[in-house]
Amino acid sequence: MDYKKAGVDIEAGYRSVELMKEHVKKTMRPEVLGGLGGFSGAFSLAKIKEMEEPVLLSGTDGCGTKVKLAMIMDKHDTIGIDAVAMCVNDIVCAGGEPLFFLDYIACGKNYPEKIASIVSGVAEGCLQSEAALIGGETAEHPGLMPEEDYDLAGFAVGVCDKKDMITGENLKDGDVLIGMASSGVHSNGFSLVRKVFEMTKESLDTYYDELGKTLGEALLVPTRIYVKALKSIKNAGVTVKACSHITGGGFYENIPRMLVEGTHAVIEKDSYPVPPIFKLLAEKGDITEQMMYNTYNMGLGMIVAVEPADVKKTMEAIKAAGDEPYVVGRIEAGEKGVTLC
C-alpha cells in the first residue's frame, strides 16, 4: 500500500506545479521575494513605509456553485478570475490597492492539466487587478469529493493609507451614485440559477437569441474586476465618499453597507440597461422583481458615491479604465436603507 493507491497522486501534484509556473510568473511584482514552491509566499513591505498610516486590508471568498457550470461545460480557464474578483473587489471597495493573492483548490482527483487551467484563470484575475499570485494549495480529497469535482477559493491582501480609506463617514444628502456595469451574473445566486435552468451540457449549450450566445457562455462570463476603475478615479483627484460591491444579497443587502446613519440611497432602475441574462432568468424562473434585486447585481457590479461636482471627472475616469459608468441615483437624508424606483 502507498499514498497513490490510497487516492493521492504526489507525482500529479508535482506536474500541476510545473504546469502552473508559467501562469504565475506573469503576475509577479517587484515586491515578491523568492519563487514558487516555498513554504510561504514572501512580499516586501518597503514601499508601504512611504504611507503616513498604512492599513492592511484583506478579503477571502470563493466562486460558490458557479464551479458546477465550469465542470459541466468542461471549461476551467475563467473560473479563477471569479475567485480573484470576489476578493479584490472587496479590497478596492474600501480604498485599498490589492498586493497579493493566494488560491486554494480542493479536488477529488488531481488532473494536472485541469488544475493548471484553473490557475491560468487565477493568474489572469491577478493580472487584471495588478496583484501578485504568491502562493496557493491544491488539495486532493479522494473519498471526500467525486474525482471530477473541485472547489476554488482565494485570499487577498491589500493596503491603503488610512486617510484614503473609503468609509462613508462624509456621505451626505445630495451626493450622486454612479454604477459600473457588471459583466453578467458574476459569482452570486448560482444556487437559484441551477434551480431555474437544467444543469446539463445540452441545456447549457442551448443558444438564445436574446443573449447572443449559449446559456452556458452567458452564465460563465467571469466577474468584472474594478481595481483599475477605482484607481483611475483616485488618480483623477476624485474622493470616493462611499462604495458598494454588489455581490450576494444584491441591492437590498449591499447598498446599505456603504451608508452611514441618517443617509438613504435612491436607485433609479431605468437609469441603466439590465443585461438580458437577468430578464431571461426572471422569466424562466418566475422570479419576482424584488427577489431579483435582492439576489443579483442586475447589471451593476460596483456603485460609488461622489460629490455632484465630481460626477463628470468620475465618469471620464471610469471610461478611461475600460468600464461603463451610469449615474444611477442619489443620496438623501433619511433612514439608513435603499429605495428602488
C-alpha positions, -999 to 999 in steps of 0.1 A, spaced: 0 0 0 12 35 -8 -2 71 -10 -11 67 -47 -31 36 -41 -49 55 -13 -60 80 -39 -34 108 -36 -10 111 -66 21 131 -54 36 130 -89 4 146 -103 9 173 -77 44 180 -89 33 181 -125 5 206 -116 30 229 -101 53 228 -131 24 235 -155 11 265 -135 45 281 -131 43 299 -165 10 315 -155 22 325 -120 53 342 -134 31 367 -153 17 381 -121 50 389 -103 55 424 -88 89 438 -77 79 433 -41 77 395 -44 106 377 -28 117 342 -38 99 319 -62 70 294 -63 74 263 -43 85 276 -9 66 270 23 52 306 23 49 335 -1 71 365 7 62 401 -1 83 431 7 65 460 25 93 485 18 70 508 -3 44 509 24 68 529 46 61 559 24 25 560 37 16 581 67 -5 554 83 -6 522 63 -36 499 68 -37 463 55 -70 452 40 -79 415 34 -106 396 16 -114 359 12 -141 343 -9 -149 316 -34 -170 312 -66 -199 295 -50 -217 269 -71 -207 286 -103 -179 260 -104 -205 234 -111 -212 250 -145 -174 250 -153 -174 213 -145 -204 205 -167 -191 226 -196 -155 213 -190 -142 249 -192 -119 258 -164 -98 287 -176 -120 316 -164 -134 305 -130 -102 316 -114 -109 352 -125 -141 350 -104 -122 338 -73 -98 368 -76 -125 393 -84 -146 384 -54 -117 392 -31 -100 422 -48 -133 440 -55 -140 440 -17 -105 454 -11 -108 483 -36 -143 490 -22 -125 501 10 -100 522 -9 -72 496 -10 -47 485 -36 -45 447 -39 -10 435 -33 -10 397 -35 -34 367 -38 -33 330 -28 -56 303 -41 -70 271 -27 -82 243 -49 -98 212 -34 -103 184 -58 -114 148 -58 -85 138 -81 -56 159 -93 -57 162 -131 -26 184 -137 -39 200 -170 -72 208 -154 -55 223 -123 -32 243 -145 -62 256 -165 -79 268 -133 -47 285 -121 -44 302 -155 -77 320 -147 -64 329 -113 -33 344 -129 -54 363 -154 -75 378 -125 -43 388 -107 -30 405 -139 -63 424 -142 -61 435 -106 -23 440 -106 -19 417 -77 9 390 -74 -1 354 -72 24 344 -45 12 310 -34 -16 285 -31 -26 250 -23 -41 221 -43 -56 195 -20 -66 161 -33 -95 147 -14 -102 111 -25 -133 97 -9 -145 131 2 -152 145 -33 -161 128 -66 -130 126 -88 -142 151 -114 -153 177 -88 -133 206 -73 -139 238 -54 -119 270 -56 -114 298 -31 -89 326 -25 -74 351 -2 -61 386 -10 -42 413 9 -42 449 0 -31 482 15 -41 518 17 -31 549 37 -57 554 64 -65 589 52 -75 573 18 -99 547 32 -134 547 18 -156 547 49 -188 566 40 -184 589 71 -186 621 50 -216 609 29 -244 634 28 -277 644 12 -272 653 -25 -242 631 -32 -245 612 -65 -244 575 -71 -225 562 -101 -228 525 -110 -203 505 -131 -217 478 -155 -213 442 -145 -203 415 -169 -233 394 -161 -243 373 -131 -208 374 -117 -204 348 -89 -236 351 -68 -270 335 -69 -260 304 -88 -278 281 -65 -310 298 -78 -297 298 -114 -293 260 -111 -329 256 -100 -342 277 -129 -322 261 -157 -315 224 -161 -278 219 -154 -269 196 -183 -244 201 -212 -274 201 -236 -292 228 -217 -261 250 -213 -252 246 -249 -286 260 -259 -283 292 -280 -306 321 -270 -312 349 -295 -317 375 -267 -283 365 -252 -265 364 -285 -247 333 -272 -254 300 -254 -268 299 -219 -236 284 -206 -214 311 -222 -236 338 -207 -235 323 -172 -198 315 -172 -187 351 -181 -162 359 -154 -168 385 -127 -158 420 -136 -127 433 -117 -130 470 -108 -95 477 -94 -83 498 -124 -116 518 -124 -112 527 -87 -75 535 -92 -84 557 -122 -110 577 -102 -84 583 -74 -57 594 -99 -83 618 -114 -83 636 -80 -118 625 -70 -126 614 -35 -150 584 -34 -171 590 -4 -187 556 -2 -185 524 -23 -205 492 -26 -196 459 -43 -229 444 -54 -225 407 -46 -247 382 -28 -277 399 -14 -280 422 -44 -290 458 -40 -310 454 -8 -282 440 13 -251 456 -2 -260 492 -8 -269 499 28 -234 487 38 -220 518 21 -242 541 41 -240 558 75 -268 566 98 -290 594 85 -284 586 49 -307 568 24 -298 557 -11 -323 561 -40 -316 540 -71 -335 546 -104 -340 513 -121 -344 527 -156 -311 547 -154 -290 519 -169 -296 488 -191 -303 455 -173 -285 427 -192 -307 402 -209 -295 372 -188 -314 387 -158 -345 392 -178 -343 356 -191 -336 343 -156 -366 361 -141 -389 350 -169 -379 313 -169 -379 311 -131 -410 332 -124 -388 352 -100 -403 385 -86 -385 417 -93 -379 423 -56 -362 389 -53 -341 395 -84 -328 428 -69 -323 410 -36 -302 383 -51 -283 396 -82 -263 426 -93 -288 433 -121 -262 448 -143 -242 469 -117 -212 454 -101 -199 484 -82 -215 516 -70 -196 547 -58 -209 579 -42 -193 612 -51 -199 650 -48 -221 663 -76 -192 685 -88 -171 653 -93 -196 634 -115 -181 643 -148 -145 636 -138 -156 603 -122 -175 592 -153 -145 600 -175 -121 582 -152 -142 550 -152 -144 551 -190 -107 556 -193 -102 524 -173 -124 504 -197 -156 503 -177 -190 516 -184 -205 541 -159 -240 553 -153 -255 579 -130 -280 556 -112 -292 576 -82 -285 598 -52 -281 600 -15 -309 616 5 -313 623 42 -334 597 60 -333 563 75 -304 541 65 -315 519 36 -322 518 -1 -352 526 -23 -355 513 -59 -378 534 -80 
